[in-house]
Amino acid sequence: AYRPGHDVLHDVDLEIIPGERLVVVGPSGSGKSTLGRMLAGIHPPTRGRVTVGSGGPDGQGTDLTALTEQALHREVALVTQEHHVFACTLADNLRIARADATDAEIAHALDVVGASVWAQALSNGLDTLVGNGG
């Protein structure tokens, strides 16, 4: 378990190529969630740095903490084993990631993750109420 004041990760050097997907597995307490939260900009590193791209002043990338939230979300997505579904429509749940997403973009996202057939089979499609009571 994470304890404030104690480093969880040590000597991590990780390079992810643009477009590459990374799955992190390991035993409980090994730092998977910490690494994911750092990469997603949720928790900044207490030592060292996390960079994106190669356009920084030293050629080593832009420090993650220097990116706006919108720019960060264009670069990094964190998918954890925990999931949350809010009591609203499927479309509204999916728009949490990008509020201006069109129905066509949402349908495409569902297709990419293999959930379009499931969503189309729902009684009201993207307008189906999901979550507690949905």
C-alpha positions as CSV (number, residue, x, y, z in Angstrom):
1,A,0.0,0.0,0.0
2,Y,1.1,3.5,-0.7
3,R,2.5,5.4,2.3
4,P,3.1,9.2,2.0
5,G,6.8,10.0,2.3
6,H,7.9,6.6,0.9
7,D,9.0,6.2,-2.7
8,V,7.2,3.3,-4.4
9,L,9.1,3.3,-7.7
10,H,12.9,3.3,-8.0
11,D,15.1,3.7,-11.0
12,V,12.3,3.5,-13.6
13,D,13.3,4.3,-17.2
14,L,10.5,3.7,-19.6
15,E,10.1,4.7,-23.2
16,I,6.8,4.3,-25.0
17,I,6.7,4.9,-28.7
18,P,3.9,7.1,-30.0
19,G,0.8,5.0,-30.7
20,E,2.1,2.1,-28.6
21,R,-0.1,0.6,-26.0
22,L,1.3,-0.5,-22.7
23,V,-0.1,-3.1,-20.2
24,V,1.4,-3.1,-16.8
25,V,1.0,-6.3,-14.7
26,G,2.5,-7.4,-11.5
27,P,1.8,-8.4,-7.9
28,S,-0.1,-6.2,-5.6
29,G,2.0,-3.3,-4.2
30,S,4.5,-3.4,-7.0
31,G,3.8,0.1,-8.2
32,K,1.5,-0.5,-11.1
33,S,-1.1,2.1,-10.1
34,T,1.5,4.6,-9.1
35,L,3.2,4.3,-12.5
36,G,-0.1,4.7,-14.2
37,R,-1.1,7.7,-12.2
38,M,2.2,9.3,-12.8
39,L,2.0,8.7,-16.6
40,A,-1.5,10.1,-16.6
41,G,-0.5,13.2,-14.7
42,I,-2.7,12.4,-11.7
43,H,0.3,12.3,-9.3
44,P,3.5,14.0,-10.3
45,P,6.7,12.3,-9.5
46,T,8.4,13.2,-6.2
47,R,11.8,12.7,-7.8
48,G,12.9,12.7,-11.5
49,R,10.5,13.6,-14.3
50,V,8.0,12.2,-16.7
51,T,8.2,13.6,-20.2
52,V,6.1,13.4,-23.4
53,G,7.5,13.6,-26.9
54,S,11.0,14.9,-27.8
55,G,10.4,18.6,-28.3
56,G,11.5,19.8,-24.9
57,P,14.3,22.3,-24.3
58,D,16.8,19.6,-23.8
59,G,15.5,17.4,-26.6
60,Q,14.2,14.9,-24.0
61,G,10.5,15.8,-24.2
62,T,8.1,18.1,-22.5
63,D,7.7,17.7,-18.8
64,L,4.2,16.2,-18.1
65,T,3.6,18.7,-15.3
66,A,4.0,21.5,-17.9
67,L,1.1,20.3,-20.1
68,T,-2.4,21.6,-19.8
69,E,-5.0,19.0,-18.8
70,Q,-6.4,19.1,-22.3
71,A,-2.9,18.5,-23.9
72,L,-2.2,15.7,-21.5
73,H,-5.5,13.9,-22.3
74,R,-4.5,14.0,-26.0
75,E,-1.3,12.2,-25.2
76,V,-2.0,9.8,-22.4
77,A,-5.0,7.6,-21.4
78,L,-5.1,5.6,-18.2
79,V,-7.4,2.5,-18.1
80,T,-7.5,0.9,-14.7
81,Q,-9.2,-2.3,-13.5
82,E,-11.6,-0.1,-11.5
83,H,-14.6,1.2,-13.4
84,H,-17.2,3.7,-12.6
85,V,-20.6,4.1,-14.4
86,F,-22.7,7.1,-13.6
87,A,-26.5,7.0,-13.5
88,C,-27.1,8.7,-16.8
89,T,-27.1,7.7,-20.5
90,L,-24.3,5.6,-22.0
91,A,-23.4,8.6,-24.2
92,D,-23.2,10.9,-21.2
93,N,-20.9,8.4,-19.4
94,L,-18.6,8.3,-22.5
95,R,-18.6,12.1,-22.9
96,I,-16.9,12.4,-19.5
97,A,-13.7,11.8,-21.4
98,R,-14.5,14.4,-24.0
99,A,-17.7,16.5,-23.6
100,D,-17.9,17.7,-27.2
101,A,-17.7,14.2,-28.7
102,T,-20.4,13.6,-31.3
103,D,-22.6,10.5,-31.4
104,A,-20.6,9.3,-34.4
105,E,-17.3,9.7,-32.5
106,I,-18.7,7.8,-29.5
107,A,-20.0,5.0,-31.8
108,H,-16.5,4.8,-33.3
109,A,-14.9,4.6,-29.9
110,L,-17.3,1.8,-28.9
111,D,-16.3,0.0,-32.2
112,V,-12.6,0.4,-31.4
113,V,-13.0,-1.4,-28.1
114,G,-15.3,-4.0,-29.5
115,A,-18.5,-2.8,-27.7
116,S,-20.5,-1.4,-30.6
117,V,-22.6,-4.5,-31.1
118,W,-23.4,-4.5,-27.4
119,A,-24.3,-0.8,-27.4
120,Q,-26.5,-1.1,-30.5
121,A,-28.4,-4.0,-28.8
122,L,-29.3,-1.8,-25.9
123,S,-33.0,-0.7,-25.8
124,N,-32.2,3.0,-26.5
125,G,-28.7,2.7,-27.9
126,L,-26.5,5.5,-26.7
127,D,-29.5,7.1,-25.0
128,T,-29.9,4.0,-22.7
129,L,-29.8,4.8,-19.0
130,V,-26.9,2.9,-17.3
131,G,-25.5,2.9,-13.8
132,N,-27.3,2.4,-10.6
133,G,-30.9,2.0,-11.5
134,G,-30.2,2.1,-15.2
